[in-house]
């Protein structure tokens, strides 16, 4: 193995390098999803379905997620392994992009699921995804901590 291969593999594990290479969180989740066993796919998919309503799900990937949502229960979906295996990585990327529009916290929660699964946590894509999500969540917390307090934004008591 030459030094170019070592350099390429070390940049592949750097979250900043993935961001500069236009690798989105959706693409990373799709890569992790594609290499995950069916039970983990089911958990990831159920987690991603929770924050979206049916109308939003109908508009993604020809409605495959709305169909899965109706079959898997409400409010906490239990996605069947067969359904999870039918979903393509590109569909997962589109779902993640839509979930991020609704709640970045929801996508950041994927870090705990991926990190908690010994079957996938050791893969390069999973490591980069977890690092990126944790880094993003920490940056958002720091930004929130630096904002001045605005009493008009507080809920009524």
C-alpha positions in Angstrom: 0.0 0.0 0.0 1.5 3.3 -1.0 1.2 6.7 0.8 -1.5 7.9 -1.6 -3.8 5.1 -0.4 -3.1 5.9 3.2 -3.8 9.6 2.5 -7.1 8.7 0.8 -8.3 6.4 3.6 -7.4 9.0 6.3 -9.3 11.7 4.5 -12.3 9.4 4.1 -12.6 9.2 7.8 -12.4 13.0 8.3 -15.9 14.6 8.5 -14.6 17.9 7.2 -13.3 16.1 4.1 -16.6 14.5 3.4 -18.4 17.9 3.6 -15.9 19.5 1.2 -16.4 16.6 -1.2 -20.2 17.3 -1.2 -21.0 14.1 0.7 -24.3 15.0 2.4 -25.6 13.5 5.6 -28.3 11.9 3.5 -25.7 10.1 1.3 -23.8 8.9 4.4 -27.0 7.6 6.0 -27.8 5.9 2.7 -24.4 4.2 2.6 -24.7 3.1 6.3 -28.2 1.8 5.5 -27.1 -0.1 2.5 -24.4 -2.0 4.5 -26.6 -2.6 7.6 -28.3 -5.9 8.4 -32.1 -5.9 8.1 -32.9 -5.4 11.9 -30.8 -2.2 11.9 -32.4 -1.0 8.6 -35.8 -1.4 10.2 -34.7 0.6 13.3 -33.1 3.4 11.2 -36.2 3.6 9.0 -38.6 3.7 11.9 -36.6 6.5 13.5 -36.6 8.5 10.3 -40.3 8.1 9.7 -41.4 9.5 13.1 -41.0 13.2 12.5 -42.8 13.3 9.1 -46.5 13.3 8.4 -48.1 11.2 5.7 -48.4 14.0 3.2 -44.6 14.6 3.4 -44.0 10.8 3.1 -46.2 10.5 0.0 -44.0 13.1 -1.8 -40.8 11.1 -1.2 -39.6 8.1 -3.4 -43.0 7.5 -5.1 -44.8 7.2 -1.7 -42.9 4.1 -0.5 -42.5 5.6 2.9 -46.2 6.5 3.3 -47.1 2.9 2.5 -44.6 1.6 5.0 -45.9 4.1 7.6 -49.5 2.9 7.2 -48.4 -0.7 7.6 -46.1 -0.1 10.6 -48.4 1.7 13.0 -48.8 5.1 14.6 -47.3 7.0 16.4 -44.3 4.6 16.9 -43.8 2.7 13.7 -42.5 -0.9 13.8 -41.1 -1.3 10.3 -41.2 -4.9 9.0 -37.8 -6.4 7.9 -39.3 -7.0 4.4 -40.2 -3.3 4.1 -36.8 -2.2 5.3 -35.1 -4.4 2.7 -37.3 -3.0 -0.1 -36.1 0.5 0.4 -33.2 1.6 -1.8 -30.3 3.7 -0.5 -31.2 6.6 -2.8 -34.7 6.6 -1.2 -33.1 6.8 2.3 -31.0 9.8 1.2 -34.1 11.6 0.0 -35.9 10.8 3.2 -33.0 12.1 5.3 -32.9 15.3 3.3 -36.6 15.8 4.0 -36.3 15.0 7.7 -33.5 17.5 8.0 -35.8 20.2 6.7 -38.2 19.4 9.5 -35.8 18.6 12.4 -32.0 18.4 12.3 -32.3 17.0 15.9 -34.1 14.0 14.5 -31.3 13.2 12.1 -28.7 13.8 14.8 -30.4 11.1 16.8 -29.2 8.6 14.3 -25.8 8.8 15.8 -27.0 6.9 18.9 -28.6 4.2 16.8 -25.6 3.7 14.6 -23.0 3.9 17.4 -25.0 1.5 19.5 -25.0 -1.2 16.8 -21.8 -3.3 17.0 -22.6 -4.8 13.6 -22.2 -1.5 11.8 -20.4 0.9 14.2 -17.0 -0.3 13.0 -17.5 0.6 9.3 -15.9 3.7 7.9 -19.1 5.2 6.7 -20.7 4.7 10.1 -17.8 6.3 11.9 -17.8 9.3 9.6 -21.6 9.6 10.0 -21.5 9.5 13.8 -18.6 11.9 13.9 -20.4 14.3 11.5 -23.7 14.2 13.4 -22.0 14.7 16.8 -19.9 17.5 15.5 -23.0 19.2 14.0 -25.0 18.8 17.2 -22.2 20.3 19.3 -21.8 23.2 16.9 -25.6 23.9 17.1 -25.5 23.7 20.9 -22.6 26.2 21.0 -24.4 28.5 18.6 -27.6 28.3 20.7 -25.6 29.0 23.9 -24.2 32.1 22.3 -27.5 33.6 21.3 -28.9 36.4 23.5 -31.9 35.6 25.5 -35.1 36.9 23.9 -38.1 36.8 26.2 -40.5 37.3 23.3 -39.5 33.8 22.1 -40.3 32.1 25.4 -43.6 30.2 25.6 -46.2 31.6 27.9 -46.3 30.3 31.4 
